[in-house]
Amino acid sequence: MDDQRQQDDWENNRNDRLPSFTEVLSRRTRPPVDLFMFYLFLQREGAEDILDFWLDVQQHENLCRAYFKDVRKSGRTIKEDWPQYWDYARRRGSIYGTVVGLNTDGMHTKRSTASTGELLSEQDKRNLAATDEKAAGRSTSPRLTPGISEHTHVASMSPTNDRPTTPFSLSGRTPTLFNLKRASRAPTVIPRSSAITRQDLIASAERIYFRYLSPAANTVNSQENHEIYLPPSLRIHSFPLSSSAEPRSQSEMAIMAQIPDMFHAQKEYCFRAMEQDAFPRFLRAKAFGNLTPISALVRLILGLVMLWIGLAAAFSLVFLDVRPKSKRFFLFIPFTFAILFLVSHQYELDPILVFLGQSETTPFRTLRIKEPYVKKLLLGRAIWVSVLVAAFVAALTLIFWAVPGHRL
């Protein structure tokens, strides 16, 4: 009952505000401000790799949690099963302190805040932790790809070779709006037919390193590299372990102990970068508009063409002194289309689509608006745009109706 009441309170609170970035990542929002739409927004800017990295690291952390839970279910303690990690976690802190049974007072956020500071509120941490637990229980990766329902979990990757010029600039290359065919080398399902081993953890970390953190020059096929920007203090320059060989030396065992927490600081940096740079622009685009840039550009072109047609017809009626004068009222037809297209481009909002409850995902493809507060915002803006269009159309029509005819 308490959980249901908290959920109801949370839903009621959400009806009066825009969602937070944590709520989007934890899939607690609906279209057009859900994770699927955010992924498409980043893809248009050529910056989806940073979200791919965040999702892959989340999958890696879920895999580590599943490993620790398997160990505890077997009746062994983490200290007995993996003493190197236990010692490392006690000295440096670990995000898995609760799972492995460490005394986490003051330690839980020690590692995660060392480089990036406290990024999440306590409520945000609980939301993401609940999502991680659910994902680990499903044994499914939280990956999304364009063209698939937002509730479908599939792999998605896209290459990029350019780095952003500033720490919080996510756009690194030319947008690829129509590059929808994507493939990932990462497993999308955590195998549960057998117990997860430490070699599985190494393999997971190895894939993440060579996909996102290794320089393009170190890969055989540069098209398979998705190197993301990280500040120098967070870069990892080498990955000395191999998933095909068991670590044997003391140095390799010490490095292996860092595998569960290896990418957490980088993950939180990416969280902050997306939250400060891309997410506000995403909300402006999807909570206050419903068109993609290409669709808005098409409306601009059509609006200019229709305006030219309307003005040409209007001046023809005036200078040919066509009678009766009431025929000029039919000018409202081209003027309506022209002003509607031009104002829609200016506001990046099509009021007709809003009244139908639709928002564009990719150019000229739509989905239904389900987020209550966003629906209210868009409806209000659609009414304003409609009034603006009606006023401009009425003004233009009346002006050309009132002009005296003069046959040339």
C-alpha positions as CSV (number, residue, x, y, z in Angstrom):
1,M,0.0,0.0,0.0
2,D,2.8,2.4,0.9
3,D,4.6,1.7,-2.4
4,Q,1.4,2.2,-4.3
5,R,0.7,5.5,-2.5
6,Q,4.3,6.7,-3.2
7,Q,3.9,5.8,-6.9
8,D,0.6,7.7,-7.0
9,D,2.1,10.7,-5.4
10,W,5.0,10.6,-7.8
11,E,2.6,10.4,-10.8
12,N,0.6,13.3,-9.5
13,N,3.7,15.4,-9.0
14,R,4.8,14.6,-12.6
15,N,1.6,16.0,-14.0
16,D,2.7,19.5,-13.1
17,R,6.3,19.6,-14.3
18,L,8.8,18.4,-16.9
19,P,10.6,15.2,-16.2
20,S,14.2,15.1,-14.9
21,F,17.0,13.5,-16.7
22,T,17.2,10.7,-14.2
23,E,13.5,9.9,-14.8
24,V,14.2,9.7,-18.5
25,L,17.1,7.4,-18.1
26,S,15.2,5.2,-15.7
27,R,12.3,4.9,-18.2
28,R,9.7,6.6,-16.0
29,T,8.6,9.0,-18.7
30,R,6.4,8.7,-21.7
31,P,6.7,9.9,-25.3
32,P,7.8,12.3,-26.5
33,V,10.2,12.8,-23.6
34,D,11.2,9.2,-23.1
35,L,14.6,7.5,-23.5
36,F,13.7,6.4,-27.1
37,M,13.1,10.0,-28.2
38,F,16.2,11.2,-26.4
39,Y,18.3,8.6,-28.2
40,L,16.9,9.8,-31.5
41,F,17.6,13.4,-30.5
42,L,21.2,12.6,-29.8
43,Q,21.5,10.6,-33.0
44,R,20.4,13.6,-35.1
45,E,23.3,15.5,-33.5
46,G,25.8,12.6,-34.0
47,A,26.3,12.3,-30.3
48,E,24.5,9.1,-29.5
49,D,27.7,7.3,-28.5
50,I,27.8,9.0,-25.1
51,L,24.4,7.6,-24.3
52,D,25.4,4.2,-25.7
53,F,28.4,4.3,-23.4
54,W,26.2,5.2,-20.4
55,L,23.9,2.3,-21.2
56,D,26.7,-0.2,-21.7
57,V,28.3,0.7,-18.4
58,Q,25.0,0.3,-16.7
59,Q,24.7,-3.1,-18.3
60,H,28.3,-3.9,-17.0
61,E,27.3,-2.8,-13.5
62,N,24.2,-4.9,-13.6
63,L,26.4,-7.9,-14.6
64,C,28.7,-7.2,-11.7
65,R,25.7,-7.0,-9.3
66,A,24.4,-10.3,-10.7
67,Y,27.8,-11.9,-10.1
68,F,28.0,-10.7,-6.5
69,K,24.4,-12.0,-5.8
70,D,25.3,-15.3,-7.3
71,V,28.2,-15.6,-5.0
72,R,26.1,-14.8,-1.9
73,K,23.4,-17.2,-3.0
74,S,26.0,-20.0,-3.2
75,G,26.7,-19.5,0.5
76,R,30.1,-17.9,0.1
77,T,31.1,-14.4,1.1
78,I,32.7,-12.0,-1.3
79,K,35.7,-11.8,1.0
80,E,36.2,-15.6,0.6
81,D,35.4,-15.7,-3.1
82,W,37.3,-12.6,-4.3
83,P,39.7,-11.3,-1.6
84,Q,41.5,-8.8,-3.9
85,Y,38.2,-7.0,-4.7
86,W,37.2,-7.1,-1.0
87,D,40.4,-5.4,0.0
88,Y,40.2,-2.9,-2.9
89,A,36.6,-2.0,-2.0
90,R,37.4,-1.5,1.6
91,R,40.3,0.8,0.8
92,R,38.8,2.8,-2.1
93,G,35.1,2.4,-1.7
94,S,32.7,0.7,-4.1
95,I,29.3,1.3,-5.6
96,Y,28.4,-2.3,-4.8
97,G,29.0,-1.9,-1.0
98,T,25.4,-2.8,-0.1
99,V,25.4,-5.9,-2.4
100,V,28.7,-7.3,-1.1
101,G,28.0,-6.6,2.5
102,L,30.6,-3.8,3.2
103,N,30.1,-1.2,5.8
104,T,29.2,1.5,3.4
105,D,29.0,4.5,5.7
106,G,30.8,7.3,3.9
107,M,32.1,4.8,1.3
108,H,29.2,4.3,-1.1
109,T,29.9,7.6,-3.0
110,K,33.6,7.9,-2.2
111,R,34.7,6.5,-5.6
112,S,32.0,7.9,-7.7
113,T,32.5,11.5,-6.4
114,A,36.3,11.5,-6.4
115,S,36.5,13.1,-9.9
116,T,33.0,14.4,-10.6
117,G,31.5,15.4,-7.3
118,E,28.0,14.6,-6.1
119,L,25.9,14.4,-9.3
120,L,22.7,12.8,-8.2
121,S,20.2,13.6,-5.4
122,E,19.3,10.8,-3.0
123,Q,15.9,10.3,-4.8
124,D,17.6,10.1,-8.1
125,K,20.0,7.5,-6.8
126,R,17.1,5.4,-5.5
127,N,15.3,5.7,-8.9
128,L,18.3,4.6,-10.8
129,A,19.2,1.8,-8.3
130,A,15.6,0.5,-8.6
131,T,16.0,0.5,-12.4
132,D,19.3,-1.3,-12.2
133,E,17.8,-3.9,-9.9
134,K,14.9,-4.4,-12.4
135,A,17.2,-4.7,-15.3
136,A,19.4,-7.2,-13.6
137,G,16.4,-9.2,-12.7
138,R,15.2,-9.1,-16.3
139,S,18.8,-10.0,-17.5
140,T,18.3,-7.7,-20.4
141,S,20.3,-4.7,-21.6
142,P,18.6,-1.3,-21.6
143,R,19.4,-0.5,-25.2
144,L,17.2,1.3,-27.6
145,T,17.4,1.8,-31.4
146,P,15.4,4.0,-33.8
147,G,12.5,2.4,-35.5
148,I,11.8,0.0,-32.6
149,S,9.2,0.5,-29.8
150,E,10.6,2.3,-26.8
151,H,9.9,-0.8,-24.7
152,T,12.0,-3.0,-27.0
153,H,15.6,-3.8,-25.8
154,V,18.0,-4.2,-28.7
155,A,21.6,-3.3,-29.5
156,S,22.5,0.0,-31.3
157,M,25.8,1.6,-32.2
158,S,27.1,4.2,-34.6
159,P,30.7,5.1,-35.4
160,T,32.2,8.5,-34.7
161,N,35.7,9.7,-34.9
162,D,35.6,13.3,-33.9
163,R,35.8,14.6,-30.4
164,P,33.9,17.6,-29.1
165,T,35.8,20.8,-28.6
166,T,34.5,21.4,-25.1
167,P,33.9,19.1,-22.2
168,F,30.1,19.5,-22.3
169,S,29.7,19.7,-26.0
170,L,28.1,16.4,-27.3
171,S,27.9,17.1,-31.0
172,G,31.0,15.7,-32.6
173,R,30.1,15.0,-36.3
174,T,27.6,15.6,-39.0
175,P,24.1,14.4,-38.0
176,T,23.0,11.1,-39.6
177,L,19.2,11.3,-39.6
178,F,18.7,8.4,-41.9
179,N,21.4,6.2,-40.6
180,L,19.0,3.9,-38.9
181,K,20.6,0.5,-39.5
182,R,22.8,-0.1,-36.5
183,A,24.5,-3.0,-35.0
184,S,26.3,-3.6,-31.7
185,R,28.9,-6.1,-30.7
186,A,27.8,-6.0,-27.1
187,P,25.6,-8.8,-25.7
188,T,22.1,-7.5,-25.2
189,V,21.1,-10.3,-22.8
190,I,23.0,-11.3,-19.6
191,P,23.3,-15.1,-19.9
192,R,21.7,-16.8,-16.9
193,S,21.9,-20.5,-18.0
194,S,25.0,-20.7,-15.8
195,A,26.6,-18.7,-13.0
196,I,28.4,-15.5,-14.1
197,T,32.2,-15.8,-13.8
198,R,34.9,-13.2,-13.3
199,Q,36.0,-13.8,-16.9
200,D,32.5,-12.6,-17.9
201,L,33.2,-9.4,-16.1
202,I,36.5,-9.0,-17.8
203,A,35.0,-9.6,-21.2
204,S,32.3,-7.0,-20.5
205,A,34.9,-4.4,-19.4
206,E,37.1,-5.3,-22.4
207,R,34.3,-4.6,-24.8
208,I,33.5,-1.3,-23.3
209,Y,37.1,-0.2,-23.3
210,F,37.9,-1.1,-26.9
211,R,34.6,0.4,-28.1
212,Y,34.5,3.7,-26.3
213,L,37.9,4.5,-24.6
214,S,40.5,3.1,-26.9
215,P,42.0,5.5,-29.5
216,A,40.8,4.9,-33.1
217,A,44.4,4.2,-34.1
218,N,44.5,1.1,-31.9
219,T,41.6,-0.6,-33.7
220,V,41.9,-2.8,-36.7
221,N,38.8,-1.3,-38.2
222,S,38.3,2.4,-37.3
223,Q,34.7,2.2,-38.3
224,E,34.1,0.0,-35.3
225,N,35.5,2.5,-32.9
226,H,33.2,4.9,-31.0
227,E,35.7,6.8,-28.8
228,I,34.0,9.3,-26.6
229,Y,35.4,12.5,-25.2
230,L,36.7,12.3,-21.6
231,P,38.8,14.8,-19.7
232,P,42.4,13.7,-19.2
233,S,41.9,12.7,-15.5
234,L,39.2,10.2,-16.5
235,R,40.9,8.6,-19.5
236,I,41.9,5.0,-19.4
237,H,45.0,4.5,-21.6
238,S,45.3,0.7,-21.6
239,F,43.5,-2.5,-20.7
240,P,46.1,-5.1,-19.8
241,L,43.7,-7.9,-19.1
242,S,42.3,-10.4,-21.6
243,S,39.0,-12.2,-21.4
244,S,40.7,-15.3,-23.0
245,A,43.3,-15.7,-20.2
246,E,42.9,-16.0,-16.4
247,P,44.9,-13.3,-14.5
248,R,47.9,-14.9,-12.8
249,S,50.4,-12.2,-11.7
250,Q,49.8,-10.0,-8.6
251,S,49.5,-6.9,-10.8
252,E,46.9,-8.5,-13.0
253,M,44.9,-9.6,-10.0
254,A,45.1,-6.1,-8.6
255,I,43.8,-4.7,-11.9
256,M,41.0,-7.2,-12.0
257,A,39.8,-6.1,-8.6
258,Q,39.1,-2.7,-10.2
259,I,36.9,-4.2,-13.0
260,P,33.5,-3.8,-11.2
261,D,34.0,0.0,-10.5
262,M,36.3,0.7,-13.5
263,F,34.0,2.9,-15.5
264,H,31.7,4.4,-12.9
265,A,33.4,7.8,-12.7
266,Q,33.3,8.1,-16.5
267,K,29.7,7.1,-16.5
268,E,28.8,9.9,-14.0
269,Y,30.8,12.4,-16.1
270,C,28.7,11.4,-19.1
271,F,25.6,11.7,-17.1
272,R,26.5,15.3,-16.1
273,A,27.5,16.1,-19.7
274,M,24.2,15.0,-21.1
275,E,22.2,16.5,-18.3
276,Q,23.9,20.0,-18.7
277,D,24.2,20.1,-22.5
278,A,21.9,17.9,-24.5
279,F,19.0,17.3,-22.1
280,P,17.8,20.9,-21.8
281,R,17.8,21.2,-25.6
282,F,16.0,18.0,-25.9
283,L,13.2,19.3,-23.6
284,R,13.0,22.5,-25.6
285,A,12.6,20.5,-28.8
286,K,10.1,17.9,-27.6
287,A,8.2,19.6,-24.8
288,F,7.7,22.9,-26.7
289,G,7.7,21.6,-30.3
290,N,6.8,18.5,-32.2
291,L,8.8,18.7,-35.5
292,T,12.2,17.5,-36.5
293,P,14.6,20.0,-38.1
294,I,14.2,18.5,-41.5
295,S,10.4,18.6,-41.3
296,A,10.6,22.2,-40.1
297,L,12.8,23.1,-43.1
298,V,10.4,21.4,-45.5
299,R,7.6,23.5,-44.1
300,L,9.7,26.7,-44.5
301,I,10.2,25.9,-48.2
302,L,6.5,25.0,-48.7
303,G,5.5,28.1,-46.9
304,L,7.5,30.4,-49.1
305,V,6.2,28.7,-52.2
306,M,2.6,29.0,-51.0
307,L,3.1,32.6,-50.0
308,W,4.5,33.4,-53.5
309,I,1.4,31.7,-55.0
310,G,-0.9,33.6,-52.7
311,L,0.7,37.0,-53.4
312,A,0.8,36.3,-57.2
313,A,-2.9,35.5,-57.2
314,A,-3.7,38.5,-55.0
315,F,-1.9,41.0,-57.2
316,S,-3.5,39.4,-60.3
317,L,-7.0,39.9,-58.9
318,V,-6.1,43.5,-58.1
319,F,-4.5,44.5,-61.3
320,L,-7.0,42.6,-63.5
321,D,-9.8,44.2,-61.5
322,V,-11.7,40.9,-61.3
323,R,-15.3,41.3,-60.4
324,P,-17.2,40.6,-58.2
325,K,-14.7,41.8,-55.5
326,S,-15.8,39.0,-53.1
327,K,-13.8,36.5,-55.2
328,R,-10.7,37.9,-53.4
329,F,-11.9,36.2,-50.2
330,F,-10.7,32.9,-51.7
331,L,-7.1,34.2,-51.2
332,F,-7.4,32.9,-47.6
333,I,-6.8,29.4,-49.0
334,P,-3.1,29.9,-50.2
335,F,-2.5,32.4,-47.4
336,T,-3.6,29.8,-44.8
337,F,-1.2,27.2,-46.0
338,A,1.6,29.7,-46.4
339,I,1.3,31.2,-42.9
340,L,0.7,27.8,-41.3
341,F,3.9,26.4,-42.8
342,L,5.9,29.5,-42.0
343,V,4.7,29.8,-38.4
344,S,5.1,26.0,-37.9
345,H,8.8,26.4,-39.0
346,Q,9.4,29.3,-36.7
347,Y,8.0,27.5,-33.6
348,E,9.0,24.0,-34.8
349,L,5.4,23.0,-33.9
350,D,2.6,21.8,-36.2
351,P,-0.7,22.6,-34.4
352,I,-2.6,20.1,-36.6
353,L,-0.3,17.2,-35.4
354,V,-0.7,18.4,-31.8
355,F,-4.5,18.4,-32.0
356,L,-4.2,14.8,-33.3
357,G,-1.9,14.0,-30.4
358,Q,1.2,13.3,-32.5
359,S,4.8,14.2,-32.3
360,E,7.5,13.5,-34.9
361,T,10.2,10.9,-34.1
362,T,12.1,11.0,-37.4
363,P,11.1,13.2,-40.4
364,F,7.4,12.6,-41.2
365,R,7.1,9.7,-38.8
366,T,5.1,10.3,-35.6
367,L,4.1,8.7,-32.3
368,R,1.4,9.5,-29.9
369,I,2.0,12.1,-27.1
370,K,1.5,10.4,-23.8
371,E,3.3,12.5,-21.2
372,P,0.4,14.5,-19.5
373,Y,2.3,17.7,-18.7
374,V,4.0,17.8,-22.2
375,K,0.6,17.3,-23.8
376,K,-0.8,20.3,-21.9
377,L,2.2,22.4,-22.9
378,L,2.0,21.5,-26.5
379,L,-1.8,22.0,-26.6
380,G,-1.4,25.5,-25.2
381,R,1.3,26.4,-27.8
382,A,-0.8,24.8,-30.6
383,I,-3.7,27.1,-29.7
384,W,-1.5,30.1,-29.7
385,V,0.0,29.2,-33.1
386,S,-3.5,28.6,-34.5
387,V,-4.6,32.1,-33.3
388,L,-1.5,33.6,-34.8
389,V,-2.1,31.9,-38.1
390,A,-5.7,33.0,-38.2
391,A,-4.8,36.6,-37.4
392,F,-2.1,36.8,-40.1
393,V,-4.4,35.1,-42.7
394,A,-7.3,37.4,-41.8
395,A,-5.1,40.5,-42.1
396,L,-3.6,39.5,-45.5
397,T,-7.0,38.6,-46.9
398,L,-8.7,41.8,-45.7
399,I,-5.8,44.0,-47.0
400,F,-6.0,42.6,-50.5
401,W,-9.8,42.6,-50.4
402,A,-9.8,46.3,-49.5
403,V,-7.3,47.4,-52.1
404,P,-9.2,49.1,-55.0
405,G,-9.0,47.2,-58.4
406,H,-7.1,48.9,-61.2
407,R,-6.9,47.1,-64.5
408,L,-3.5,47.6,-66.2
